[in-house]
Amino acid sequence: MAVEKVGVYRKWLEPVPKGEDGKPIAGSRWSKERRHRWVVRWYGSNGKRYGKDFKSRKEADRHARELQIRVCFGRADKPRKTTLHEFAVEHGQVMKGQVAYATLQDQLRALTLFEKFIGASFLLAGIKPRHAEAFVAHRLSTVPSVATVNKDIRTLRRIFSLAIEPRWYLVEGENPFDKIKERKTTENQIRYISVEEYHRLIESTESTWWKTLLSIGYGSGLRRNEILHLTWMDIDFENQRIIVAAKKGGEKILMWEPKGRKNRIVPISDESTQLLTDMHAKAPDGHPYVFVSPERLDRIRSRQKVGHWNPTSGLINNLGRDFDVICRKGNVTKCTVHDLRRSAITNPSYAVSGQDRVFWQR
């Protein structure tokens, strides 16, 4: 049975000293003439008694105050001992479904790197900020991108916060990455695509598929995967809007969630609506996807069945390469598909196909 009161007591380190008369000194003189330390004692939920000693009463009182809060909230037991490798394995198991697949893979990647650096058998409670600093220094010497190292710091900081709450492998305030500062970097210049460049991109391809993707990306600001995962059910032709929504998955639909797991509705331009109408007229009967062909969907399904499909793999092969070809044909300085979204966000309105229409709203 747990006792909710945390106590602070003296711990005598030697027998009672004797006075000049050879008799033990009075108890009133013990605190000044008998060596001692201060010990904090408390009971866990299983009735086991714990203790920790300190040199000064001030240190013991400070620890007792912090500990009393944990005891009142049922956290009196000492953290369980576990190795870094055991924690990493457990993390991979318990976080499935709690975070996006790509997020979990990135967390496991960072844990694996840290595990290789410090050792798989290292006790989690023994990892200190100096170990985190050494790991960061190692990464900076082996990875050319400072931004990548900063991402490792953020990822591991988050993972070790979970080791505190709710898993209780570390006590509050013992996150080794908590006070590790990210390194300063020079921000890359953001690439914005002008209206003139956008029209050159459109004119440089004969593919309706590509024209539609470019129009939706630049006009509605959708992310690449949001565009590629669109189904015909997501297109509201009458109201000229797109519903970006999670897919539960089924026989013909791949499971997918938008970034941040947030569904939303975005408007589309007259140009995008017309291009989508043209694609819909030629779409195979019963095929749900706008941009994923039936052949590509079958290929993905076959790879899923044998366990060779990674959810982070590109839904469409060589998308970036083909986009680069369009850029070169249109004499447009190198940019990426995601730059279409950036440009849509920073351009609330622009002329499309000779019609002035505001179809992006922040």
Sequence and secondary structure as in RCSB ss.txt:
>XXXX:A:sequence
MAVEKVGVYRKWLEPVPKGEDGKPIAGSRWSKERRHRWVVRWYGSNGKRYGKDFKSRKEADRHARELQIRVCFGR
ADKPRKTTLHEFAVEHGQVMKGQVAYATLQDQLRALTLFEKFIGASFLLAGIKPRHAEAFVAHRLSTVPSVATVN
KDIRTLRRIFSLAIEPRWYLVEGENPFDKIKERKTTENQIRYISVEEYHRLIESTESTWWKTLLSIGYGSGLRRN
EILHLTWMDIDFENQRIIVAAKKGGEKILMWEPKGRKNRIVPISDESTQLLTDMHAKAPDGHPYVFVSPERLDRI
RSRQKVGHWNPTSGLINNLGRDFDVICRKGNVTKCTVHDLRRSAITNPSYAVSGQDRVFWQR
>XXXX:A:secstr
      EEEEEE S   B TTSSB  GGGHHHHS EEEEEEEE TTS EEEEEESSHHHHHHHHHHHHHHHHTT 
 S     BHHHHHHHHHHHTBTTB HHHHHHHHHHHHHHHHHH TT BGGG  HHHHHHHHHHHHHH S HHHHH
HHHHHHHHHHHHHHTTT SS TT  TTTT               HHHHHHHHHT   HHHHHHHHHHHHH   HH
HHHT BGGGEETTTTEEEE  B   SS   B  GGG  EEEE  HHHHHHHHHHHHHS TT  BSSS HHHHHHH
HHHHHTT   TTS SSTTHHHHHHHHHHHTT  S  HHHHHHHHHH S EEETTEEE     
